[in-house]
Amino acid sequence: MADRRLQVFHTVARLLSFTKAAEALHMTQPAVTFQIRQLEESFDTRLFDRSHNRISLTDAGRRVFEFADRIFQLYAEMENAVREMTGEVSGVLLIGASTTIAEYMLPALLGGFKRRYPDVAIQLKVSNTEGIVSMVEENAIDLGVVEAPVGNRNLVVEVCRQDQLVAIVPPEHALADRERVGAAELLEYPFISREEGSGTREVIEEYLSGVGLNGNDLKTCMELGSPEAIKRAVEVDMGISVLSRATVLNELKLGTLRAIPLDPPVERPFSFVHQKQKFRVRVMEELLSFAREYCRTHPSEDTR
């Protein structure tokens, strides 16, 4: 219903990037440029300064952005008010999740939400924690679910549940029959790590630092971008690793891996993260409410 040119302008102005705006809007970059050019012709003034492959808002652009913000706020309130009257919960939700959460927690949560609200379309983007927080900061997604603390105080962070990290080794490994593994013992074996920017990697480094050790002293033999890749590498005895216990439940049942609690133990929060907004459309409120209830009734994965 809202002017498409204004929607495109608002996205470009928010991200200060034609490329990122095109990705967020699922448009080609020439199509985004065309919409901006049309709006500038309509106002008979430039809205962006373009120089050295960077863009910034002109004075007129800043004024248009301020009004566009208010217009879309009012539009969302109008849409929400009508849906409150009709009882309808629908729309599109853009959700981002770090790899562990997307693979092991969200399928059940979003499946339950979709059964309750079949008219809601959900789009899920998967990245590491750093990438998801960046998407929330840029308003490229409505809600992020991450597995590490978030440092940006301008974002709302709600802890959903605590996640236990464990050392994982193949069944024939020297540590396989241990009841616990000391933090210092992680430094004695080849270690398979997640990539830079991963929430799991960040938590492990902070954990080691907290007990007086240095993450750089890990004998990192490989860096991999997903829990699944790490599990396969550990199964063939390429090294040991530390992952969420929730990610290895199938391997524990099959006997292809051993999961050993760390000493001292280490937990990390799974958290919802979103922008501080005075107003959100009803579908977003319903998802947050559903997710809070899900986390309350599913405080942790079954580890028996």
Secondary structure in CASP SS format (residue, H / E / C, confidence):
PFRMAT SS
TARGET T0000
AUTHOR 0000-0000-0000
METHOD secondary structure of the structure
MODEL  1
M C 1.00
A C 1.00
D C 1.00
R H 1.00
R H 1.00
L H 1.00
Q H 1.00
V H 1.00
F H 1.00
H H 1.00
T H 1.00
V H 1.00
A H 1.00
R H 1.00
L H 1.00
L C 1.00
S C 1.00
F H 1.00
T H 1.00
K H 1.00
A H 1.00
A H 1.00
E H 1.00
A H 1.00
L H 1.00
H C 1.00
M C 1.00
T C 1.00
Q H 1.00
P H 1.00
A H 1.00
V H 1.00
T H 1.00
F H 1.00
Q H 1.00
I H 1.00
R H 1.00
Q H 1.00
L H 1.00
E H 1.00
E H 1.00
S H 1.00
F H 1.00
D C 1.00
T C 1.00
R C 1.00
L C 1.00
F E 1.00
D E 1.00
R E 1.00
S E 1.00
H C 1.00
N C 1.00
R E 1.00
I E 1.00
S E 1.00
L E 1.00
T C 1.00
D H 1.00
A H 1.00
G H 1.00
R H 1.00
R H 1.00
V H 1.00
F H 1.00
E H 1.00
F H 1.00
A H 1.00
D H 1.00
R H 1.00
I H 1.00
F H 1.00
Q H 1.00
L H 1.00
Y H 1.00
A H 1.00
E H 1.00
M H 1.00
E H 1.00
N H 1.00
A H 1.00
V H 1.00
R H 1.00
E H 1.00
M H 1.00
T H 1.00
G C 1.00
E C 1.00
V C 1.00
S C 1.00
G E 1.00
V E 1.00
L E 1.00
L E 1.00
I E 1.00
G E 1.00
A E 1.00
S E 1.00
T H 1.00
T H 1.00
I H 1.00
A H 1.00
E H 1.00
Y H 1.00
M C 1.00
L H 1.00
P H 1.00
A H 1.00
L H 1.00
L H 1.00
G H 1.00
G H 1.00
F H 1.00
K H 1.00
R H 1.00
R H 1.00
Y C 1.00
P C 1.00
D C 1.00
V E 1.00
A E 1.00
I E 1.00
Q E 1.00
L E 1.00
K E 1.00
V E 1.00
S E 1.00
N C 1.00
T H 1.00
E H 1.00
G H 1.00
I H 1.00
V H 1.00
S H 1.00
M H 1.00
V H 1.00
E H 1.00
E C 1.00
N C 1.00
A C 1.00
I C 1.00
D C 1.00
L E 1.00
G E 1.00
V E 1.00
V E 1.00
E C 1.00
A C 1.00
P C 1.00
V C 1.00
G C 1.00
N C 1.00
R C 1.00
N C 1.00
L E 1.00
V E 1.00
V E 1.00
E E 1.00
V E 1.00
C E 1.00
R E 1.00
Q E 1.00
D E 1.00
Q E 1.00
L E 1.00
V E 1.00
A E 1.00
I E 1.00
V E 1.00
P C 1.00
P C 1.00
E C 1.00
H C 1.00
A C 1.00
L C 1.00
A C 1.00
D C 1.00
R C 1.00
E C 1.00
R C 1.00
V E 1.00
G E 1.00
A H 1.00
A H 1.00
E H 1.00
L H 1.00
L H 1.00
E H 1.00
Y C 1.00
P E 1.00
F E 1.00
I E 1.00
S E 1.00
R E 1.00
E C 1.00
E C 1.00
G C 1.00
S C 1.00
G H 1.00
T H 1.00
R H 1.00
E H 1.00
V H 1.00
I H 1.00
E H 1.00
E H 1.00
Y H 1.00
L H 1.00
S H 1.00
G H 1.00
V C 1.00
G C 1.00
L C 1.00
N C 1.00
G H 1.00
N H 1.00
D H 1.00
L C 1.00
K E 1.00
T E 1.00
C E 1.00
M E 1.00
E E 1.00
L E 1.00
G C 1.00
S C 1.00
P H 1.00
E H 1.00
A H 1.00
I H 1.00
K H 1.00
R H 1.00
A H 1.00
V H 1.00
E H 1.00
V C 1.00
D C 1.00
M C 1.00
G C 1.00
I E 1.00
S E 1.00
V E 1.00
L E 1.00
S E 1.00
R H 1.00
A H 1.00
T H 1.00
V H 1.00
L H 1.00
N H 1.00
E H 1.00
L H 1.00
K H 1.00
L H 1.00
G C 1.00
T C 1.00
L C 1.00
R E 1.00
A E 1.00
I E 1.00
P E 1.00
L E 1.00
D E 1.00
P E 1.00
P E 1.00
V E 1.00
E E 1.00
R E 1.00
P E 1.00
F E 1.00
S E 1.00
F E 1.00
V E 1.00
H E 1.00
Q E 1.00
K C 1.00
Q C 1.00
K C 1.00
F C 1.00
R C 1.00
V C 1.00
R H 1.00
V H 1.00
M H 1.00
E H 1.00
E H 1.00
L H 1.00
L H 1.00
S H 1.00
F H 1.00
A H 1.00
R H 1.00
E H 1.00
Y H 1.00
C H 1.00
R H 1.00
T H 1.00
H C 1.00
P C 1.00
S C 1.00
E C 1.00
D C 1.00
T C 1.00
R C 1.00
END
